């Protein structure tokens, strides 16, 4: 759904899923988020959004919970990368 609505924002990004966030974050990482993280593009490496599977699963009670958490994490991180409010990208964010 996001790709159809915002192909120019989504196309240049890379997406990944890892089991857990790193236990020793890099010094330049401003805050610790247990469910996802984004990395700005640099030195020929595209911007990336990483979802952390186990923290997301632990917060989910149902399949719908998991889908909504994933959507909110993706939209929040995409907004962070592009300097936009998540509600601009997806009006249903956070609902």
N, C-alpha and C positions, 0 to 999 in steps of 0.2 A: 504494500500500500504506500509506504513512504517513497519507494523508488518511482512509482507512477506519479506521485504528487511533486516530488523534488528531484528529478533525475540529475540535474546539474549539481546538487549538493551530495547526492549519494554516489554517483559514478566514480569520482576520484578517491573515495575512501576505501580502505581495507577494513575488513571485519574479522575478528578472531574470537574463539572461545578457549579459555584455559580453565583448568579445574579450580584453582584457588589463586588469589592475588599473591604477589611476591611477599615474602615475609620480611624482606629488608629493602624497603623502597629506596630509590635513588634520591640523593640530596636535593635535586631540583624538582622533585614531585611535591607540589605545594600542599596537598591534602590526601588523606588516605580514604579510599572508598572501597568497601568490601565487595560490591556487586559489579562494578565496571570501572573502566578507566579510558581516557582518550589521550592520544599522543599527536601533537601537531606535526605536520610535514617538516622534514629537514634533510638537507644534503641528499636530495634525490629519492628519499624514502617518503611514500605517500602518508597522509594522515591516517591514523588507525583508531578504531574503537575495539576494545577488548571487553568481553563479558566473562564474568567468573561464574562458572556453572554451579559449584557447590553452594556458595552463598545465596544464589538465586533460588536453587532448589530448596534450601532450608527455610526460606521466607515464603515459599509457595505451599498452599494447602490443596489446591486443585490445579488442573491443567489451565483453566482460565486465569487463575492467579498468576501462574508462571508466564502466560502470554502477556498479561498486562504489565508485569514487572519488566519483562524483556523490552516491551514497547517503550515504557517510560525511561528505562536506562538508555536505550538507543537514542530516543528523541532528546533526552537531556544532554547526552554526550555530543550529539551532532550539533545541538544548539551551542554548546560550549566551544566547539571547534570553530564555528562560524560567527560567534558573537551575537547570537540571536536568542530570543526568549523561546523556550520550548513550545509555548502556546502558539507561536508563529508557525512552527513547523507542523505541529499536530494539535489542533484545538481540543482534542480529547485527552491530552497529556495530563496525568495526575488524577484523572477521574476514576 
